[in-house]
Amino acid sequence: DEQLEEAKKQLQEKQQQFTEASEARVEAAALEPIRQDFRPPTPHLQEADAAEAAQPSPAVETPAARDAREQEEARVERQRRRDEREEERQREVERKAQHREQQREKDRL
């Protein structure tokens, strides 16, 4: 009887784990299109992906090719940082404008 009860308990636990895993997979699959909408590929990421895909195997890479690749990687990284700084500046401008608008509304009342 104890073994039967233990077996039932283990079966219930396995069923629960399976159900939770199935629900998580279904939820993840349902959310993936939404995630894709909120993560559009940025130009510098697309460039980095293209540069990475175009790279030959490091074992056959010539010094000149390695230098060119490293320069391209550095250029992409600089552009990424510029884009991030610009996005941050834009967020700051929007934040300040929103703050000024709230202050005007507050002063008006």
C-alpha positions in Angstrom: 0.0 0.0 0.0 2.8 2.4 0.9 4.5 1.7 -2.5 1.2 2.2 -4.3 0.7 5.6 -2.5 4.3 6.6 -3.2 3.9 5.6 -6.9 0.6 7.6 -7.1 2.3 10.6 -5.5 5.3 10.4 -7.9 2.9 10.1 -10.8 1.0 13.2 -9.7 4.2 15.1 -9.4 5.4 14.0 -12.9 2.0 15.0 -14.3 2.1 18.4 -12.6 5.7 19.0 -13.9 4.6 17.9 -17.4 1.5 20.2 -17.3 3.6 23.1 -16.1 6.2 22.6 -18.7 3.5 22.2 -21.4 1.9 25.4 -20.3 5.2 27.2 -20.3 5.9 26.1 -23.8 2.5 27.1 -25.0 2.8 30.5 -23.4 6.3 31.0 -24.8 5.2 30.1 -28.3 2.2 32.5 -27.9 4.4 35.3 -26.7 7.1 35.0 -29.3 5.4 37.1 -32.0 4.8 39.8 -29.4 8.5 39.6 -28.3 9.6 40.0 -31.9 7.4 43.1 -32.3 9.2 44.7 -29.3 12.7 43.7 -30.4 13.1 45.0 -33.9 16.6 44.4 -35.2 18.6 47.6 -35.1 20.9 48.5 -37.9 24.1 48.0 -35.9 22.9 44.5 -34.8 22.1 43.6 -38.4 25.5 44.9 -39.5 27.2 42.9 -36.8 25.3 39.7 -37.7 26.2 40.2 -41.4 29.9 40.9 -40.5 30.0 37.8 -38.3 28.3 35.6 -41.0 30.9 36.9 -43.6 33.9 36.0 -41.4 36.0 33.1 -42.6 37.2 30.5 -40.2 39.9 32.1 -37.9 42.2 29.2 -38.8 42.5 30.3 -42.4 42.1 34.1 -41.7 45.1 36.1 -43.1 46.5 38.9 -41.0 45.1 41.5 -43.4 41.7 39.9 -43.3 41.9 39.8 -39.5 42.8 43.5 -39.4 40.0 44.3 -41.7 37.5 42.3 -39.6 38.7 43.9 -36.4 38.4 47.4 -37.9 34.8 46.5 -39.1 34.0 45.2 -35.6 35.3 48.3 -34.0 33.4 50.5 -36.5 30.1 48.6 -35.7 30.8 48.9 -32.0 31.4 52.7 -32.3 28.2 53.1 -34.2 26.3 51.0 -31.6 27.6 53.3 -28.9 26.7 56.4 -30.9 23.2 55.0 -31.4 22.8 54.3 -27.7 24.0 57.8 -26.8 21.6 59.3 -29.2 18.7 57.2 -27.9 19.6 58.2 -24.3 19.7 61.9 -25.4 16.3 61.5 -27.0 14.9 59.9 -23.9 16.3 62.7 -21.8 14.8 65.4 -24.1 11.4 63.6 -23.9 11.7 63.3 -20.1 12.5 67.0 -19.7 9.7 68.0 -22.1 7.2 65.8 -20.1 8.5 67.4 -16.9 8.0 70.9 -18.2 4.5 70.0 -19.4 3.6 68.6 -16.0 5.1 71.7 -14.4 3.0 74.0 -16.7 -0.1 72.0 -15.9 0.7 72.2 -12.2 1.3 76.0 -12.4 -2.0 76.4 -14.4 -3.9 74.7 -11.6 
